Structures are given as structure tokens and as C-alpha cells.
Amino acid sequence: MSRSADLSKQKKDSEQDFRKHLNAILHSVNADFVLTEDATKCLLQISDTFLKDVIGGAIKIANLRGEATISTRDVAFYLEHAWDMKIPGYVLENKVAVTNIKAAEIEARRQDDQNVSKRRK
């Protein structure tokens, strides 16, 4: 089997697994409803886009830590800061440190702006 055929089969299998999982979620919420094919495709596209964004953001955070492994902390940090989403039961222990870093960056920029203004006068 060629590599492209193998990837195509994997994608098809993945979509079938997603559809099963999506239907299981729907039935756990309300078993009286079904999804149309268009709604299923829409949710597949939304989830794919969302997950690519979150994984990409978590990779950047892991790289900043000097790691090649994405941790729950990386995902939680990205979700909280990029999407304003909190993972229930998970608290970011470095939130104060991040706030202090941001405050220090803002203060440094303010001082730089003041120095530039003084030089112009």
C-alpha cells in the first residue's frame, strides 16, 4: 500500500471514529436527536481547526520551556490565555508568575516610551 493511500485510509478511519464519538456524546446529552451529515461535517471541521490551534499554541509554550513534550500545563495555559477557557479541576500554579512577568514587561515598555519621549524633546 502506498503512503498516500495509507494516509487516506487513516483519515477515513479517524473520521469514522469521530462520527461514532460525536453520536455517543449526542446520545448522552439527548438520545432523541440525530445529527445531519452537514452538521457532522461542520463539527468535524470546527474540532479539527480548534485542535490544530490549541496544539500549535501548546507546542510554542513547550518550546519556550525548552521541552519537546506538550504537558497538560501547556494546554491549560494556552486555553486560558488564548480562549479564556479553564480546565475544571486544573489550576495554573504559575499564574502569579505570568502576571508578574506581564506587569514587568508593561513597566519596561512604559519606561522605554518615556525615554524616547525625553530624547525627542
C-alpha positions in Angstrom: 0.0 0.0 0.0 1.4 3.4 -0.9 2.0 6.1 1.7 -0.8 8.4 0.3 -3.3 5.5 0.3 -2.3 4.6 3.9 -2.8 8.3 5.0 -6.1 8.4 3.2 -7.3 5.2 5.0 -6.1 6.6 8.3 -8.0 9.9 7.7 -11.2 7.9 6.8 -10.8 5.7 9.9 -10.3 8.8 12.1 -13.4 10.5 10.7 -15.4 7.3 11.3 -14.2 7.2 14.9 -15.0 10.9 15.3 -18.6 10.3 14.0 -19.1 7.4 16.4 -17.7 9.5 19.3 -19.9 12.5 18.3 -23.0 10.4 18.2 -22.2 8.9 21.6 -21.9 12.4 23.0 -25.1 13.5 21.4 -27.0 10.4 22.8 -25.5 11.1 26.3 -27.0 14.6 26.1 -30.3 13.7 24.4 -31.0 10.3 22.8 -34.0 11.7 20.9 -31.8 13.8 18.5 -29.7 12.9 15.5 -27.1 14.9 13.6 -27.4 15.6 9.9 -24.5 14.8 7.7 -23.8 18.6 7.2 -23.8 19.2 11.0 -21.4 16.3 11.5 -19.1 17.7 8.8 -19.3 21.1 10.3 -18.4 19.8 13.8 -15.6 17.8 12.3 -14.1 20.9 10.7 -14.6 23.0 13.8 -12.9 20.4 16.0 -10.1 20.0 13.6 -9.4 23.7 13.4 -9.7 24.2 17.2 -7.4 21.3 18.0 -4.8 22.4 15.4 -4.8 25.9 17.1 -4.6 24.5 20.6 -1.8 22.0 19.7 0.1 24.7 17.9 -0.1 27.1 20.8 0.9 24.4 23.3 3.9 23.5 21.1 5.0 27.1 21.3 4.7 27.1 25.1 6.6 23.8 25.4 9.3 25.2 23.2 9.6 28.3 25.4 10.1 25.9 28.3 12.8 24.1 26.3 10.8 20.9 26.1 9.8 18.7 23.2 6.8 17.3 25.1 3.5 19.0 25.5 2.2 18.8 29.0 -1.3 19.4 30.4 0.1 22.6 31.9 1.0 23.8 28.3 -2.5 23.0 27.0 -4.2 24.6 30.1 -2.1 27.7 29.8 -2.9 28.2 26.1 -6.6 27.5 26.6 -6.8 30.0 29.4 -4.9 32.8 27.7 -5.9 32.3 24.1 -9.5 31.1 24.6 -10.4 32.2 28.1 -11.2 28.6 28.9 -10.4 27.0 32.2 -10.0 23.2 32.6 -12.2 22.2 35.6 -10.1 20.9 38.5 -6.8 22.2 37.0 -5.2 25.3 38.4 -2.3 27.0 36.8 0.3 27.3 39.5 2.4 29.8 37.6 -0.4 32.3 37.1 1.0 34.8 39.6 4.5 34.5 37.9 3.0 35.1 34.5 1.1 38.1 35.8 4.3 39.5 37.3 6.2 38.9 34.1 3.5 40.7 32.1 3.4 43.6 34.6 7.2 43.9 34.4 7.1 43.9 30.5 4.4 46.6 30.6 6.5 48.7 33.0 9.6 48.2 30.9 7.8 49.3 27.8 6.4 52.4 29.6 9.9 53.4 30.7 11.2 52.9 27.2 8.4 55.1 25.8 9.3 57.8 28.4 13.0 57.6 27.5 12.1 58.0 23.8 9.9 61.0 24.6 12.7 62.6 26.6 15.1 62.2 23.8 12.8 63.8 21.3 12.5 67.0 23.5 
